[in-house]
Amino acid sequence: QVQLEESGGGSVQSGGSLRLSCVASRLGQYMGWFRQVPGKEREGVAVINNAGSTNYAASVRGRFTISQDNAKNTLYLQMNNLKVEDTAMYFCAAGVSYSPDWWARLPRAFDSWGQGTQVTVSS
């Protein structure tokens, strides 16, 4: 039901920054960023609910910031001090109906997904 469109991916050197954007038809009760590399399961990076509560993967905590702009129906992921291990396809996701799993950054808690945007970090 929720339409999502990511942008902002690209190639950067280690230590650089990128900001991902996700324009949504509407913001869900909870929104999230996930990433996936070939051969691995999709993992949660950061989530935010409509009250502003956030949760981050330990690997990105302190470097990434998730935020949203209600007026623009846009979700953001500010990524600073990027590392080679951050290289992945990044997906925006929305949960329209509440799921208690959203806090755990589980993909199954989210109903709608964007197409993904590639982030590549070189040494």
Solvent accessible surface area in square Angstrom, and as a share of the most:
residue,aa,sasa,rsa
1,Q,171,0.76
2,V,8,0.05
3,Q,123,0.55
4,L,19,0.10
5,E,117,0.53
6,E,8,0.04
7,S,61,0.39
8,G,36,0.35
9,G,31,0.30
10,G,29,0.28
11,S,96,0.62
12,V,29,0.16
13,Q,130,0.58
14,S,61,0.39
15,G,45,0.44
16,G,25,0.24
17,S,60,0.39
18,L,32,0.16
19,R,136,0.50
20,L,0,0.00
21,S,20,0.13
22,C,0,0.00
23,V,81,0.47
24,A,7,0.05
25,S,64,0.41
26,R,101,0.37
27,L,29,0.14
28,G,5,0.05
29,Q,78,0.35
30,Y,3,0.01
31,M,1,0.00
32,G,0,0.00
33,W,0,0.00
34,F,0,0.00
35,R,16,0.06
36,Q,60,0.27
37,V,46,0.27
38,P,136,0.86
39,G,88,0.85
40,K,141,0.60
41,E,152,0.68
42,R,71,0.26
43,E,84,0.38
44,G,8,0.08
45,V,1,0.00
46,A,0,0.00
47,V,0,0.00
48,I,12,0.06
49,N,29,0.15
50,N,107,0.55
51,A,86,0.67
52,G,44,0.43
53,S,50,0.32
54,T,48,0.28
55,N,22,0.12
56,Y,34,0.13
57,A,12,0.09
58,A,81,0.63
59,S,68,0.44
60,V,0,0.00
61,R,138,0.50
62,G,80,0.77
63,R,31,0.11
64,F,6,0.02
65,T,73,0.43
66,I,6,0.03
67,S,47,0.31
68,Q,44,0.20
69,D,44,0.23
70,N,113,0.58
71,A,103,0.80
72,K,133,0.56
73,N,50,0.26
74,T,9,0.05
75,L,0,0.00
76,Y,31,0.12
77,L,0,0.00
78,Q,58,0.26
79,M,0,0.00
80,N,64,0.33
81,N,76,0.39
82,L,0,0.00
83,K,73,0.31
84,V,72,0.41
85,E,123,0.55
86,D,0,0.00
87,T,39,0.23
88,A,4,0.03
89,M,69,0.31
90,Y,0,0.00
91,F,23,0.09
92,C,0,0.00
93,A,0,0.00
94,A,0,0.00
95,G,0,0.00
96,V,33,0.19
97,S,76,0.49
98,Y,141,0.54
99,S,22,0.14
100,P,99,0.62
101,D,39,0.20
102,W,19,0.07
103,W,126,0.44
104,A,53,0.41
105,R,58,0.21
106,L,58,0.29
107,P,44,0.28
108,R,186,0.68
109,A,5,0.04
110,F,11,0.04
111,D,94,0.49
112,S,11,0.07
113,W,77,0.27
114,G,10,0.09
115,Q,114,0.50
116,G,11,0.10
117,T,18,0.11
118,Q,79,0.35
119,V,0,0.00
120,T,52,0.30
121,V,6,0.03
122,S,55,0.35
123,S,123,0.79
